[in-house]
Amino acid sequence: MVRLTGTHPQASIERTVEWVDTDASGHQHNSAIMRWVEAAEAELFLRSLGLHNYFPVVPRIHQEIHFKAKLWFGQRITATVGVSKLGRTSMTYAFEVQGHAHDGQPGGLAAYGTVTVVHVPLGSAKAQPWPAMVLDAVRPLPNTKAPSGNGNPPSTSES
């Protein structure tokens, strides 16, 4: 698991857990996490980086979600994504969904994980190298360290 800290570039969105986002138990349905992550992904690639042709050519090949806490109807959340690995034809981004304080309860990490996509240009049946405009947009800035994943989730404990 790659930590979100140190990923580049990053983008975040804020949302409120709506009734439709919950299941019969009253907390978030598991699918809500990925909808918020995809909204943050759109914020990153479409609005922040201006890669308007990104979504039609990036099928998901792997996603991993670790659920850590419940999110409740009416609670505010922040979903953040950041590019953690750029390969020749694939890209992995890490994500976190943080719940804000709600109904007297503290907020904190609700879910984290990764999504891996591959570049499959329209009309192609298999993955192809990323175009230069994508590489230029997502490569780490000079003096930016690559993230160092150690298999553990981001720390949420306070001393």
N, C-alpha and C positions, 0 to 999 in steps of 0.2 A: 504494500500500500504506500503510495506516495503522499507525503504531506502537502497540503495546499499552500502552506507558507513557503515562499520562495518560487512559486510558479509564476510564469510570465508569458503572455499578458494575462490579466485578470479582469473580471467584471462581476458585478453583483446586482441583484434585483431585490426589492422588498415586496411582500404580499401579505395579505391577511388570510388565514385559514377560513375558508368559507364552508357553509353547510355541505355543499357538494364534494368538498375535499375530505369529508369524514366518513367513517364506516359506522356500523351498528353499535360499536363500542364507544363512539363519541370522540375518538381521536382520529388523526389523519389516516386516510387509506394509504396503503403502500405506494399506489400509483401517483399520488400527489407529489411525492418527493421528485420523481423524474419529470413531471410537468414543470415544476419550479426550476429544476436544473436546466431543462431545455429552454425555458424563458431566459435564464441567465446566459446560456450558450448563445441565444439569439442576440442578447444585449452585447456580448463580446464580439461575435463574428460579424453581425450585420451593422450594428450601430457604432460600436467602438472602433472596429478595424475596417469597416466599410467593405467587407467581402460579401457582396450581394449574391454571388453565385455559389456560395459555400454549401447551403443546405441540399440542393438537388443532387450533389455529387459525393455525399459523405454518409454512406450507410454505416450503422453501428455494427460492430462485430463482437463487442464484449462490453458488458456493464456489470459493475459490482457495487452493491449498496450495503452499508453497515448501519443498521438502525440502532440508535443509542437512547433516545428519549421520545416521549409522546408529544404531539402538538395538538392543541385543542381548538375547537371552533371559536373564532374571534381573535385568536392569538396572531400577532405579527411575526413574520419570519424574514430572514435574509438568506438568500441562496447565492453562493459565490462559486464561480468556476475559474480555473486557471490552467493554461497549457503546461503539462508536466513532462511530456516527452514528444519529440517530433522525429519520426522515422522517415524513410525514403517515400513510403506510400501510406503510412499510418500516422495517427496522432492520438495521444492519450491526454485527456484532461481530468484533473482532480476536481472534486466538488465538496462543499460543505453546506449543510442547511442548519442554520442557527435559529432557535426559537428565542423570541424576546420575552422578558418577564411578563407574566400573565396571571391574573387572579391571585396575587400575593405569592406566586411561585417564581423563583429565579429562572431566567432563561439559560440557554446553553446549547451545546451541540446536540442536534436531534438525529442527524444522519451525515455520513460522509461516504465517499467512494470514488470510483473512476469510470470513465466511459472511453472506449477506444473506437475510433472511426477510421475508415480507409477512404482514399481518394479514388473514386470510380467515375471517370468522366462520362457524360451523356454519350450513349452509343457504344460504350465499351462494356465488356462482360467481366473484366477483371481489374484489379487495382493497378494504378499507374502512379508515377512520381508526382509529387505536389508541384503545381505551377509556381513560378518565381514570385508572383504577387502574394501567394499564401506564405511561402518561406520567408519573404521579407517582412511580412506582417507579424509572424509569430516567433521568429528567432529571438532568443534572449538578447537584451540590450548589452552593450559592452559594460564590463564591471558587474554583471549580474551573475551570481553563482547558480549553478544548476541545483534543483532540489535534491535533497538526500533522503530518500525514503528508507525507513528501517523496519517496515512491516507493522508499525504501530499507528493507531489513530492519533490525531492531534491531541495534545494534552488539554484537558478541561478542568483539572484540579487546581485548587487555590491553596496556598500555604499560609 
